[in-house]
Amino acid sequence: MESAVGGGSLPGQTLPSVGLAIRARHVDQVAAALRRQHPAIIGRIAEGELLLDLRTVAPEEDVTLCKAVASVLGRA
């Protein structure tokens, strides 16, 4: 996937990245539920999928992210 560098200093610039694409019947509800997690998980919806860009997720945050996604999807 492509990751936005930043709007202020480099508007429109992207970097190659890896991410997670989540397909769900009510993808907007999944996105909202992830935003309510602590810490909040923010993605973007494109072509009916919730995209989570992993470029800024530190390795020590992987387990927290996976547990939150699994928890939310278990309720979806």
Buried (B, 14 or more C-beta within 10 A) or exposed (E): BEBBBEEEEEEEEEEEBEBBEBEBEEBEBBBEBBEEBEEEBEBEEEEEBBBBBBBEBEEEEEEBBEEBBEEBEEEE
